[in-house]
Amino acid sequence: MGSQTVPAFDFFDNTYLIELKQGSELSSKVNLISTGGFETSGGSFVSFAPWYTTQWTDARVTFMTQMTKTLGLIWGGSTGEYGEKYKIAPSIKIGFVYFEKITEDSSLSFKVTTILGGVLTESACLADYGDIGGGEQAVNCRYAAAPIPPSETLGYLYNDRPYNQTTVLLEYKLYF
């Protein structure tokens, strides 16, 4: 009875880059806000740019490690992003992909991924509404000049999960 050598699984030889991206839907959402602003009761313009601009845009890297001929582990993460009045938290992406060749001309794949973290949150501003408006109050910066009470604007602060936080994809391919 001789001993058989089992080839070791080489993690790095079986790992492939499948996504390298800077920016996300949440980054784009905040970037769009940075171009806006509002006018105060005194007529001066207040730009959102200082509050909603970042020095680093959220970046994501995703890998697939082939575990078997038909099964792959998807994993990666993102750096996150922040500005004075918002934060996109860093995240981890995990999932798997299963691939099966059905015939010489067709295949079936099933992929599931989820993102943990990556939530966009926003901070309130402190605005002075004067004696008539109740003095200094917390307000959603984007709605500071809106015709609704400042306390009601706080319900509109961002607390958004990443787009496509969980994806499920079933794909059949027929080659001809």
C-alpha positions in Angstrom: 0.0 0.0 0.0 1.8 3.0 -1.2 0.9 6.6 -0.3 -0.6 8.8 -2.9 0.3 12.4 -3.2 -2.8 14.7 -3.3 -2.1 18.0 -5.1 -2.4 20.9 -2.8 -5.0 23.5 -3.6 -3.1 26.6 -4.6 -5.3 29.5 -3.6 -3.4 32.2 -5.6 -3.1 30.2 -8.8 -6.9 29.7 -8.7 -7.8 33.3 -7.9 -8.8 35.7 -10.6 -9.6 39.5 -10.7 -13.2 39.9 -11.9 -13.9 43.6 -10.9 -11.8 46.6 -10.3 -13.9 49.8 -10.1 -13.7 53.2 -8.6 -17.1 54.9 -7.9 -20.5 53.5 -7.2 -24.1 54.4 -7.6 -24.0 55.9 -4.1 -20.8 57.9 -4.9 -22.6 59.2 -8.0 -25.6 60.2 -5.9 -23.4 62.2 -3.5 -21.4 63.7 -6.4 -24.6 65.0 -8.0 -25.6 66.7 -4.7 -22.2 68.5 -4.5 -23.2 70.6 -7.6 -26.2 72.1 -5.8 -26.8 74.6 -3.0 -29.4 77.0 -1.7 -29.9 80.7 -1.2 -30.2 82.1 2.3 -32.9 84.6 3.4 -30.1 87.3 3.1 -29.6 86.4 -0.6 -26.2 84.7 -0.4 -25.6 81.3 -2.1 -24.5 78.4 0.0 -22.8 75.7 -2.0 -23.1 72.0 -1.1 -19.6 71.3 -2.5 -17.7 71.7 0.7 -20.0 69.2 2.5 -20.4 66.6 -0.2 -17.0 66.5 -1.9 -14.4 63.8 -1.2 -10.7 63.4 -1.6 -11.1 59.7 -2.4 -14.0 58.0 -4.3 -15.1 54.6 -3.1 -13.1 51.8 -4.8 -14.0 48.2 -5.1 -12.0 45.1 -6.0 -13.6 41.7 -6.4 -12.0 38.3 -7.0 -13.2 34.8 -7.9 -11.4 31.8 -6.5 -12.1 28.6 -8.4 -12.6 25.9 -5.8 -13.6 23.1 -8.1 -14.2 22.8 -11.9 -17.7 24.0 -11.4 -17.7 26.1 -8.2 -16.1 29.5 -7.5 -16.0 31.6 -4.4 -16.5 35.4 -5.0 -15.0 37.7 -2.5 -13.7 41.3 -2.3 -14.3 44.7 -0.7 -14.5 48.4 -1.0 -12.6 51.3 0.6 -15.6 53.5 1.5 -15.7 57.2 1.0 -16.5 60.3 3.2 -17.0 64.0 3.1 -17.9 66.5 5.8 -21.6 65.6 5.9 -21.7 62.1 4.6 -20.0 58.7 4.7 -20.1 55.6 2.6 -18.9 52.8 4.8 -16.3 50.3 3.6 -17.8 46.9 2.5 -17.1 43.3 2.0 -18.6 41.4 -1.0 -19.0 37.6 -0.8 -20.8 35.0 -2.9 -20.4 32.0 -5.1 -20.8 31.0 -8.8 -21.7 27.6 -10.0 -21.1 26.7 -13.7 -22.1 23.6 -15.5 -21.6 22.8 -19.2 -24.8 21.1 -20.2 -23.9 20.2 -23.8 -21.1 21.1 -26.2 -23.2 24.1 -27.2 -24.9 25.2 -23.9 -24.1 26.0 -20.3 -25.9 27.0 -17.1 -24.5 29.2 -14.4 -25.9 30.4 -11.1 -24.4 33.3 -9.2 -25.2 34.8 -5.8 -23.4 37.8 -4.2 -24.1 40.0 -1.3 -22.5 43.2 0.0 -22.0 43.6 3.8 -21.6 47.2 4.8 -21.2 50.0 2.3 -24.1 52.1 3.7 -24.4 55.8 2.8 -25.2 57.9 5.9 -25.6 61.6 6.1 -25.1 64.1 9.0 -27.4 67.1 9.8 -26.4 70.7 9.7 -27.0 73.3 12.4 -28.9 76.3 10.9 -30.0 79.6 12.5 -33.6 80.4 11.6 -33.6 83.5 13.6 -36.2 84.6 16.2 -39.1 83.9 14.0 -37.9 80.5 12.9 -37.0 79.2 16.3 -33.3 80.0 16.4 -30.6 77.4 15.8 -31.9 74.0 14.8 -30.7 70.7 13.4 -31.7 70.4 9.7 -31.0 68.2 6.7 -28.4 70.4 4.9 -30.0 69.7 1.5 -33.4 70.9 2.8 -32.3 73.9 4.9 -34.1 76.3 2.7 -37.2 74.1 2.1 -40.6 75.3 3.2 -41.0 72.5 5.8 -40.1 72.6 9.5 -36.4 71.8 10.0 -37.2 68.8 12.3 -39.2 67.2 9.5 -36.2 67.4 7.1 -34.2 65.1 9.3 -36.3 62.2 8.1 -34.8 62.7 4.7 -31.2 62.2 5.7 -29.5 59.4 3.7 -29.3 56.0 5.2 -29.1 54.0 2.0 -27.8 50.5 1.4 -25.6 49.8 -1.7 -27.5 49.3 -4.9 -27.7 45.6 -5.9 -26.7 44.7 -2.4 -27.8 41.1 -3.0 -27.8 39.7 -6.5 -29.0 36.4 -7.8 -28.3 35.5 -11.4 -29.4 32.4 -13.3 -28.0 32.3 -16.8 -28.5 29.8 -19.6 -26.2 30.2 -22.7 -26.7 28.5 -26.0 -23.8 28.9 -28.4 -24.6 28.7 -32.2 
